[in-house]
Amino acid sequence: MSVLTVTGKLDLNYTLNEPLVLSTQTFNATPSCLQSYSFVNGLVAIANGLDLHFEDMGPLGVGRTLVASANLTYTLSGLLDTLPRTIAFTKIRIVILKIISRTAGDYLTFGPGASNGWTALVASGTMRCYGLFVHVVDSTDSLAVASGSNDTFKITNAGTGPITYGLYLGGNSG
C-alpha cells in the first residue's frame, strides 16, 4: 500500500540556437534535448511509481541557506517534512538540487554522509553543484536506501559566502 498519493511530471527542455555561415549558405544549428518523465502513484514495482516525496526549502519556504563551510546531512530513511510527517525512503527515483542564490565561484558539494553514507547516487567522494543537478531513475529501477547502513546524504557549502538552495526528492517506501 502506498504511503502518500503522489503523481508528478518532470520536463527537461534544453535548446540552443547558433547562426552559422558556411561558404555562401547561412543556417541555424539548433541542438536540443527534450525529455519528459511522468510519475504515477505506486510502489517501486510499478513503472515510474512514487509514493513519497520530500522537499527542503528551508523554514520560510524560500530556500535553505548554508553559510561558508557549513553542511547539512539528511537521513533519507527518516526525514521530517514541513507538515510534519515522517518520510522514510527505501528507494529514490528523483534527486533535484537547485541553487537559488550564490556568489560567483561558490558551489555546493553533495555525496554520502560521514556515517552510513548513501552511496547509490555518489559511490565515493562528492559532486559539485553550481546551479542545478537533476537525476532521474525511471521504469522500475531505483536507487536503494538502507536504514541505518546506507542512508545519509550530505550537502556542504564549499564556498566563501552563503548559498541558498532547494532539495527535492521523490521515491518509494517499499
C-alpha positions as CSV (number, residue, x, y, z in Angstrom):
1,M,0.0,0.0,0.0
2,S,1.3,3.5,-0.9
3,V,2.2,5.9,1.9
4,L,1.1,9.1,0.1
5,T,-0.9,9.6,-3.0
6,V,1.7,11.1,-5.3
7,T,1.8,11.8,-9.1
8,G,4.1,14.1,-10.9
9,K,5.9,15.1,-14.1
10,L,9.4,16.4,-14.8
11,D,10.1,18.1,-18.1
12,L,13.5,19.0,-19.4
13,N,13.9,21.3,-22.3
14,Y,17.4,22.3,-23.4
15,T,17.7,24.2,-26.6
16,L,20.3,26.3,-28.3
17,N,20.4,28.4,-31.4
18,E,23.7,29.2,-33.2
19,P,23.6,31.1,-36.5
20,L,26.2,29.5,-38.9
21,V,27.7,30.6,-42.2
22,L,29.4,28.1,-44.4
23,S,30.7,29.4,-47.7
24,T,27.6,31.2,-49.0
25,Q,25.0,29.4,-47.0
26,T,23.5,30.7,-43.8
27,F,21.6,28.4,-41.5
28,N,20.9,27.8,-37.8
29,A,22.3,24.9,-35.7
30,T,19.7,24.1,-33.1
31,P,20.8,21.2,-30.9
32,S,18.2,20.3,-28.3
33,C,17.5,17.8,-25.6
34,L,13.8,17.3,-24.8
35,Q,12.8,14.7,-22.2
36,S,9.6,14.2,-20.2
37,Y,9.1,11.9,-17.2
38,S,5.6,11.1,-15.8
39,F,5.3,9.5,-12.4
40,V,2.2,7.6,-11.2
41,N,1.2,6.8,-7.7
42,G,2.6,3.5,-6.5
43,L,5.4,1.4,-5.1
44,V,8.8,0.6,-6.7
45,A,7.4,-2.4,-8.5
46,I,5.2,-0.1,-10.6
47,A,7.0,1.5,-13.5
48,N,7.6,5.2,-12.7
49,G,5.7,4.8,-9.4
50,L,6.2,7.2,-6.5
51,D,4.6,7.1,-3.1
52,L,6.9,9.5,-1.2
53,H,8.3,13.0,-1.8
54,F,10.4,15.4,0.3
55,E,11.3,19.0,-0.3
56,D,13.7,21.2,1.8
57,M,13.1,24.8,1.0
58,G,14.1,26.0,4.5
59,P,11.9,27.1,7.4
60,L,10.3,30.0,5.4
61,G,9.9,28.1,2.1
62,V,12.3,30.4,0.2
63,G,15.3,28.1,0.3
64,R,17.7,26.6,2.8
65,T,20.8,28.7,3.4
66,L,24.2,27.3,4.4
67,V,26.9,29.7,5.5
68,A,30.5,29.2,4.2
69,S,31.9,25.7,5.1
70,A,28.6,24.6,6.7
71,N,26.9,21.4,5.9
72,L,23.6,19.6,6.4
73,T,23.2,15.8,6.5
74,Y,19.8,14.3,5.5
75,T,18.9,10.8,6.8
76,L,16.9,9.5,3.8
77,S,15.2,6.8,5.8
78,G,13.8,9.2,8.4
79,L,13.2,12.7,7.0
80,L,10.6,15.1,8.6
81,D,8.7,17.3,6.1
82,T,7.1,20.7,6.9
83,L,3.7,19.3,7.9
84,P,5.4,17.4,9.9
85,R,5.3,13.9,8.5
86,T,8.0,11.2,8.6
87,I,9.2,10.4,5.2
88,A,11.1,7.1,5.1
89,F,12.6,6.3,1.7
90,T,13.7,2.8,0.8
91,K,14.2,3.8,-2.8
92,I,14.9,7.1,-4.5
93,R,14.0,7.9,-8.1
94,I,14.3,11.7,-8.3
95,V,17.0,13.9,-6.9
96,I,17.0,17.6,-7.7
97,L,19.4,20.1,-6.1
98,K,18.6,23.7,-7.2
99,I,20.8,26.6,-6.1
100,I,18.7,29.7,-5.6
101,S,21.5,32.2,-4.8
102,R,25.2,32.1,-4.5
103,T,28.3,34.2,-5.2
104,A,30.2,33.5,-8.4
105,G,32.8,30.8,-7.8
106,D,31.0,29.3,-4.8
107,Y,29.3,25.9,-5.1
108,L,27.7,23.1,-3.1
109,T,29.1,19.6,-2.8
110,F,27.0,16.6,-2.2
111,G,27.5,12.9,-1.6
112,P,27.4,10.3,1.1
113,G,27.3,11.3,4.7
114,A,30.2,10.6,7.1
115,S,28.3,7.8,8.9
116,N,26.0,5.4,7.0
117,G,26.7,7.3,3.8
118,W,24.2,6.9,0.9
119,T,26.4,5.6,-1.9
120,A,23.7,4.8,-4.5
121,L,24.0,8.2,-6.1
122,V,27.6,9.1,-5.5
123,A,29.7,6.0,-4.7
124,S,32.6,7.9,-3.0
125,G,33.8,11.4,-2.7
126,T,31.4,14.3,-3.7
127,M,30.0,16.0,-6.7
128,R,29.7,19.8,-7.3
129,C,26.6,21.8,-8.0
130,Y,26.9,25.4,-9.2
131,G,23.3,25.8,-10.4
132,L,21.1,22.7,-10.9
133,F,21.6,19.0,-10.5
134,V,18.9,16.6,-11.8
135,H,19.0,12.8,-11.6
136,V,16.0,10.6,-12.6
137,V,15.7,6.9,-12.4
138,D,12.8,5.7,-14.5
139,S,10.9,2.4,-15.1
140,T,11.1,0.0,-12.2
141,D,14.7,0.8,-11.4
142,S,15.6,2.9,-8.3
143,L,18.5,3.9,-6.0
144,A,18.4,1.8,-2.8
145,V,18.3,3.4,0.7
146,A,19.1,1.1,3.6
147,S,18.0,2.4,7.0
148,G,20.9,2.6,9.4
149,S,23.6,1.5,7.0
150,N,23.3,3.4,3.7
151,D,21.0,6.4,4.2
152,T,22.8,9.7,4.9
153,F,23.2,12.3,2.2
154,K,25.3,15.4,2.9
155,I,25.3,18.8,1.3
156,T,28.2,21.2,2.0
157,N,28.8,24.8,1.2
158,A,32.3,24.7,-0.4
159,G,32.3,28.4,-1.0
160,T,33.3,31.5,1.0
161,G,29.8,33.1,1.0
162,P,26.3,31.9,1.9
163,I,24.5,29.6,-0.6
164,T,20.7,29.2,-0.7
165,Y,19.3,26.0,-2.2
166,G,16.3,23.8,-2.5
167,L,16.4,19.9,-2.4
168,Y,13.6,17.8,-4.0
169,L,13.4,14.0,-3.6
170,G,10.9,11.5,-5.0
171,G,10.9,7.8,-4.3
172,N,9.3,4.9,-2.6
173,S,8.6,3.4,0.8
174,G,8.9,-0.2,-0.4
